[in-house]
């Protein structure tokens, strides 16, 4: 029997005790989070900036992850809390669910372009903007975005929720500025229509969109003890930001161009599943 050679047994190395990918928890399974975690579960040295309303640091999923919270931020914390947790809430703590950014840390900044610039000058390389500032291009804001991008910060923004700026095909800012990575929503079957067959049920789709991520009927926790099913590109966007943080934990020298190329080249092509929106889903 000593001459028997056994075949390899393949198994994932990272299965957190709060991981699930069924039902409304489909998002992490759809983006193959466990495959990413086999390479890295992230690093506290890589911090995701959440430019948003303030976040509730007392939430069980944030207590050990927030390293900075800007003074004078918006009193309402529910949106910022939900977004922050999706990006890099506590994982493997046997509470609620896992989160893509895993061991990454979080910095909560105010929801405006000055704060985005401030976060970039502070040295942060991933900035999540799950908000809209308007429906028209502004050259002065584009200059700010260019400065942040050239400074080495990767900007990820929500593309809009369908009715934003008057229609799902319309451009929404900051997502539609040059050098901002725009994220729209899909559901558990890679479907861009939340209700398959109903074209009025989509979030944004336009030429500025860079990628699609789970944003329909996802499980979120806007406050301690308040766990709900909700939809929005606000929730799709931090899944991408958390993924970028994992990439940077493997190679912190990745340029913004590298990050964009890797995200796009490793993503699934879904135009054939959503032919009515071909070329508009990233």
ZIKA-V288023 format. One record per pair of residues at least 6 apart in sequence whose ideal C-beta (glycine too) atoms are under 6 Angstrom apart, sorted by the first residue. I is the first residue (numbers start at 0). J is the second residue. If there is no record, write none. Layout:
BEGIN
i->I j->J
i->I j->J
END
This chain:
BEGIN
i->11 j->33
i->11 j->37
i->12 j->37
i->13 j->33
i->13 j->36
i->13 j->37
i->15 j->90
i->15 j->91
i->15 j->97
i->16 j->91
i->16 j->93
i->17 j->93
i->17 j->96
i->17 j->97
i->18 j->97
i->20 j->27
i->20 j->28
i->23 j->216
i->23 j->218
i->23 j->228
i->24 j->96
i->24 j->218
i->25 j->187
i->26 j->213
i->26 j->217
i->29 j->213
i->32 j->99
i->35 j->245
i->39 j->245
i->39 j->248
i->39 j->249
i->40 j->101
i->40 j->102
i->41 j->100
i->41 j->101
i->41 j->102
i->41 j->103
i->41 j->244
i->41 j->245
i->41 j->248
i->42 j->248
i->43 j->104
i->45 j->103
i->45 j->244
i->45 j->247
i->45 j->248
i->46 j->104
i->46 j->106
i->46 j->123
i->47 j->86
i->47 j->87
i->47 j->100
i->47 j->103
i->47 j->105
i->47 j->125
i->47 j->240
i->47 j->244
i->48 j->106
i->48 j->108
i->48 j->118
i->48 j->123
i->48 j->126
i->49 j->82
i->49 j->83
i->49 j->105
i->49 j->107
i->49 j->127
i->50 j->108
i->50 j->110
i->50 j->114
i->50 j->115
i->50 j->128
i->51 j->79
i->51 j->82
i->51 j->110
i->52 j->73
i->52 j->75
i->52 j->78
i->52 j->79
i->53 j->72
i->53 j->73
i->53 j->76
i->53 j->79
i->54 j->76
i->54 j->79
i->54 j->80
i->54 j->83
i->54 j->107
i->55 j->76
i->55 j->80
i->56 j->65
i->58 j->80
i->58 j->223
i->59 j->94
i->60 j->84
i->60 j->88
i->60 j->89
i->60 j->95
i->64 j->87
i->64 j->104
i->64 j->105
i->65 j->105
i->66 j->104
i->66 j->106
i->67 j->106
i->68 j->107
i->69 j->108
i->69 j->109
i->72 j->109
i->77 j->221
i->77 j->222
i->80 j->221
i->81 j->219
i->81 j->221
i->82 j->129
i->82 j->233
i->82 j->237
i->83 j->105
i->84 j->220
i->85 j->234
i->85 j->237
i->86 j->100
i->86 j->237
i->86 j->240
i->86 j->241
i->87 j->98
i->87 j->100
i->87 j->103
i->87 j->105
i->87 j->241
i->88 j->98
i->90 j->97
i->90 j->98
i->90 j->101
i->99 j->238
i->99 j->241
i->99 j->242
i->100 j->241
i->100 j->244
i->103 j->244
i->108 j->114
i->108 j->118
i->110 j->130
i->112 j->140
i->112 j->143
i->115 j->126
i->116 j->143
i->118 j->126
i->119 j->147
i->119 j->150
i->119 j->152
i->124 j->152
i->124 j->247
i->125 j->153
i->125 j->240
i->125 j->243
i->125 j->244
i->126 j->152
i->126 j->154
i->127 j->155
i->127 j->236
i->127 j->237
i->127 j->240
i->128 j->156
i->128 j->173
i->129 j->157
i->129 j->233
i->129 j->236
i->131 j->163
i->131 j->171
i->132 j->172
i->132 j->173
i->133 j->172
i->134 j->164
i->141 j->176
i->144 j->176
i->144 j->178
i->148 j->178
i->153 j->243
i->153 j->255
i->153 j->258
i->154 j->179
i->155 j->180
i->155 j->236
i->155 j->239
i->155 j->240
i->156 j->173
i->156 j->174
i->156 j->179
i->156 j->181
i->157 j->232
i->157 j->233
i->157 j->236
i->158 j->174
i->158 j->181
i->158 j->182
i->158 j->183
i->158 j->203
i->158 j->208
i->158 j->232
i->159 j->171
i->159 j->203
i->160 j->202
i->160 j->231
i->160 j->232
i->161 j->167
i->161 j->201
i->161 j->202
i->163 j->171
i->164 j->171
i->167 j->201
i->167 j->203
i->167 j->204
i->168 j->205
i->170 j->205
i->170 j->207
i->173 j->179
i->174 j->181
i->175 j->207
i->180 j->209
i->181 j->207
i->181 j->208
i->181 j->209
i->182 j->210
i->182 j->212
i->182 j->232
i->182 j->235
i->182 j->236
i->182 j->239
i->183 j->202
i->183 j->203
i->183 j->208
i->183 j->211
i->183 j->232
i->184 j->202
i->184 j->214
i->184 j->215
i->184 j->232
i->184 j->235
i->185 j->191
i->185 j->211
i->186 j->215
i->189 j->269
i->189 j->272
i->191 j->201
i->191 j->273
i->191 j->276
i->191 j->280
i->192 j->200
i->192 j->201
i->193 j->200
i->193 j->215
i->194 j->200
i->202 j->232
i->204 j->276
i->204 j->279
i->204 j->280
i->205 j->279
i->208 j->280
i->208 j->281
i->209 j->281
i->210 j->266
i->210 j->281
i->211 j->280
i->211 j->281
i->212 j->235
i->212 j->238
i->212 j->239
i->214 j->232
i->214 j->234
i->214 j->235
i->215 j->230
i->216 j->228
i->216 j->230
i->217 j->234
i->219 j->229
i->219 j->234
i->220 j->226
i->243 j->258
i->270 j->277
END
